[in-house]
């Protein structure tokens, strides 16, 4: 049914459920998983504030912090795949809005399904569909499985 499944994760508890579900689905159909996490661009306002207080390497520090966070998120997802003997690869998309990065990466990786949580770190309410999830649903040509 599926050969390549993309699982989007931001490291949140809800995303961890999507990782687990995506891996188990991949195992059941013999698919490979691509985990993706997306780092948004740095905020000019935050960087300007840091520079004002003498932190002249604010952009480099932000990028290093984003890279470290992405590695931790993707390493955790890889451990779940390994525990279930599922082949996986990872992608860290830089300087993009999450929905854009998820959809573009799924297309580039030729995934046939995107698995993601109904909301992540930005979720305002557990009852609402997250804005990035809603955006993926609105623009993706690839089927999307949303987990609550």
C-alpha positions in Angstrom: 0.0 0.0 0.0 2.7 2.5 1.1 6.4 2.3 0.3 7.4 5.7 1.9 5.7 7.3 4.8 6.7 10.7 6.2 6.2 11.4 9.8 6.4 15.1 10.9 7.6 15.7 14.4 8.4 18.7 16.6 9.3 16.7 19.6 6.0 17.4 21.5 4.1 14.7 23.3 1.5 14.6 20.6 4.1 14.3 17.9 5.6 11.3 19.8 2.3 9.6 19.4 2.4 10.3 15.6 5.9 8.9 15.5 4.9 5.7 17.2 1.8 5.3 15.0 3.7 6.1 11.8 6.4 3.6 12.6 3.8 0.9 13.4 1.9 1.6 10.3 5.1 1.4 8.2 6.0 -1.9 9.9 2.6 -3.3 9.1 2.9 -2.5 5.3 6.6 -2.9 4.9 7.2 0.8 4.3 10.2 3.1 4.9 9.8 6.1 7.2 11.2 9.6 6.7 11.1 11.7 9.8 11.0 15.4 9.3 11.3 18.4 11.7 11.3 22.0 10.6 13.1 25.0 12.0 11.5 28.3 11.3 13.7 31.3 10.5 15.1 33.4 13.3 13.1 36.4 14.4 14.7 39.7 13.5 13.2 41.2 16.7 14.7 38.6 19.0 18.1 38.8 17.2 18.1 42.6 17.4 17.4 42.4 21.1 20.2 40.0 21.6 22.6 42.2 19.6 21.5 45.2 21.6 22.6 43.4 24.8 26.0 42.6 23.3 25.4 39.2 21.8 26.8 39.9 18.3 26.7 36.2 17.3 22.9 35.8 18.0 22.1 34.3 14.5 24.9 31.7 14.8 23.7 30.8 18.4 20.1 30.5 17.2 21.2 28.2 14.3 23.3 26.0 16.5 20.5 25.8 19.0 18.0 24.9 16.3 20.4 22.2 14.9 20.9 20.7 18.4 17.1 20.6 19.0 16.4 19.0 15.6 19.0 16.4 16.2 17.5 15.4 19.6 14.0 15.3 18.0 15.1 13.2 15.1 17.3 10.9 17.2 14.3 10.1 19.4 12.2 9.2 16.4 15.0 7.0 15.0 15.1 5.1 18.3 11.4 4.3 17.9 11.9 3.1 14.4 14.9 1.0 15.4 12.9 -0.6 18.3 10.4 -1.8 15.7 13.0 -2.8 13.0 11.7 -0.1 10.6 14.0 1.5 8.1 14.1 5.2 8.4 15.9 8.4 7.4 15.7 11.9 8.8 15.4 15.4 7.4 15.9 18.7 9.2 14.4 21.5 7.1 15.8 24.9 7.9 14.3 28.4 7.6 10.8 27.4 6.6 7.3 27.5 8.0 6.6 24.0 9.3 3.7 23.2 6.9 5.7 24.3 3.9 8.7 22.3 5.0 6.7 19.2 5.6 4.8 19.2 2.3 7.9 20.1 0.2 10.0 17.4 1.9 7.2 14.8 1.5 7.1 15.6 -2.2 10.9 15.5 -2.6 11.1 12.2 -0.8 8.2 10.8 -2.9 6.2 9.9 0.2 2.7 8.5 -0.3 1.5 9.5 3.1 2.2 12.2 5.7 1.6 11.3 9.4 1.4 14.1 11.9 -0.2 15.1 15.1 -3.3 17.3 15.3 -1.3 19.9 17.1 2.2 20.3 18.4 4.1 22.8 20.5 2.0 25.7 19.2 -1.4 24.1 20.0 -3.6 26.6 21.9 -6.1 23.9 22.8 -6.2 20.2 22.7 -9.6 20.5 21.0 -8.4 22.6 18.1 -6.6 21.5 15.0 -3.2 23.1 15.0 -2.5 25.9 12.4 0.4 24.0 10.8 -1.6 20.8 10.6 -4.5 22.6 9.0 -2.1 24.2 6.5 -0.7 20.8 5.6 -4.2 19.5 5.0 -5.1 22.5 2.9 -2.1 22.4 0.6 -0.8 18.8 0.4 -1.5 16.7 -2.6 -0.3 13.7 -0.6 -2.8 12.0 1.8 -2.4 13.1 5.4 -3.1 11.0 8.5 -3.8 13.3 11.5 -3.5 11.8 14.9 -5.2 13.2 18.0 
